[in-house]
Amino acid sequence: MESDIDEQQGADLLARLIRNELPDEHGRYGPFGGCYAPETLVPALTRLAENVYRYLDDDDFMAHLDSQLRGWVGRPTPLTLAAGLGKRWGAEVYLKREDLAHTGAHKINNALGQALLAREMGAKQVIAETGAGQHGVATAAACARVGIPCTVYMGAVDIQRQAPNVDRMYQLGAKVVAVETGDRTLRAAIDEAFRNWVADPEGSYYLLGSAVGPHPYPYLVQRLQSVIGTEAREQMLNIAGELPDLAVACVGGGSNAIGLFHPMLADDSVEFLGVEAGGHGPGLGDNSATLAAGKPGVLHGSYSVLLYDGDGQIQDTHSISAGLDYPGVGPEHSLLKTIGRVSYVTATDESALSALQECCAVEGILSALESAHAFAGAREWAQQNPGKRILIGLSGRGDKDMPTLSQHIPSPLVATGDAA
Ligand SMILES: *Cc1c(COP(=O)(O)O)cnc(C)c1O
């Protein structure tokens, strides 16, 4: 990726990020981020930014959020020593267990925080987009809990692919709208959710699901997901007695990764590895490896790294895990890559599947396919760096992935006569 940032400027930007001086007043992380939204949305985004800074610094609001995170989400989530993986990899491996959070992934941290913010701002309804349906389910649950009606926009193609999650949203009281425009998947659902927000920017609140989009969303989502890294840092000191040498997370839009990494960016001894979806391989359209293969550009209101072709058309992406299948990435990750504080690699569908099976076999944990990319990246790093302490962000559980897993990994049925 081309960049005009030299080493000194990179060090200055990192220092400002750590001091919470980034994003700046324009929502920028160095060259990345900002607010490239239609004029009709600018007042709503400005009002949202004012409220984000107000409530995230308000002791009463944060105490209420904390009590809901404990009592309803089930935080703090455990830190698990993964002795079986550690033995196989020649490393000391710890797992931050977001798979044990309510609704089965880290997404609830963000959905709950934003639903509470929406209520403080007097919103009459919440609007959200969803791809695989995980963010839709978390949002439906959070809105039910907080007591705000919720409408989820979902591509018609995704509605067919993710029927169980659509039913979960209905059960939790959400209205699901099928988006028949554009590519009829996540990208079109985001466009449609924005369009509906424009129609009623005061009465409705747009609850965005990852650390992407126009300012202040990347900052808001980072703050709400940083509960992961803040807890994990303290748990590493209490349980391992030391910080990790490496913290690893999968990167789709980048919310679970930024939540794990951000609270440890000031710890110089800690290295960071973000793992993107390498899909079938490096060919055009065969992966969702935005930071590995993309170039800077504007998508969904933010200047960041994107996958687009020579004509500027956003590229179709592929990943075995629906949650990583997005052609963009949050602006803070683009900065962290450019200044070299975080390394980004890819894991193919195949290596994610094998890492998932290994974790099932020796740890008794069925991780989400998304999180399995972090395991695959960690395994490869451990081979090159023996004897290190590794913290893996286990972003979610894999029950939702059973249809995909059954397709790729046949289940051997044992007949009674053969069992012995
Ligand atoms: C949605 C999802 C992801 C990817 O989203 P990020 O914003 O990159 O964290 C990763 N893991 C799980 C389990 C998910 O549901």
The ligand as an SDF file (V2000), in Angstrom:
LIG
                    3D

 15 15  0  0  0  0  0  0  0  0999 V2000
  -19.0740  -10.6220   12.5700 C   0  0  0  0  0  0  0  0  0  0  0  0
  -18.0250  -11.5000   13.1190 C   0  0  0  0  0  0  0  0  0  0  0  0
  -16.6500  -11.2580   12.8810 C   0  0  0  0  0  0  0  0  0  0  0  0
  -16.1520  -10.1740   11.9770 C   0  0  0  0  0  0  0  0  0  0  0  0
  -16.4430   -8.8710   12.3470 O   0  0  0  0  0  0  0  0  0  0  0  0
  -15.3620   -7.8760   12.9450 P   0  0  0  0  0  0  0  0  0  0  0  0
  -16.0500   -6.5680   12.9510 O   0  0  0  0  0  0  0  0  0  0  0  0
  -14.1580   -7.9020   12.0460 O   0  0  0  0  0  0  0  0  0  0  0  0
  -15.0230   -8.3620   14.2920 O   0  0  0  0  0  0  0  0  0  0  0  0
  -15.7230  -12.0760   13.4990 C   0  0  0  0  0  0  0  0  0  0  0  0
  -16.1010  -13.1060   14.2940 N   0  0  0  0  0  0  0  0  0  0  0  0
  -17.4030  -13.3790   14.5250 C   0  0  0  0  0  0  0  0  0  0  0  0
  -17.7410  -14.5350   15.4000 C   0  0  0  0  0  0  0  0  0  0  0  0
  -18.4070  -12.5920   13.9480 C   0  0  0  0  0  0  0  0  0  0  0  0
  -19.6850  -12.8830   14.1850 O   0  0  0  0  0  0  0  0  0  0  0  0
  1  2  1  0
  2  3  1  0
  2 14  2  0
  3  4  1  0
  3 10  2  0
  4  5  1  0
  5  6  1  0
  6  7  2  0
  6  8  1  0
  6  9  1  0
 10 11  1  0
 11 12  2  0
 12 13  1  0
 12 14  1  0
 14 15  1  0
M  END
$$$$
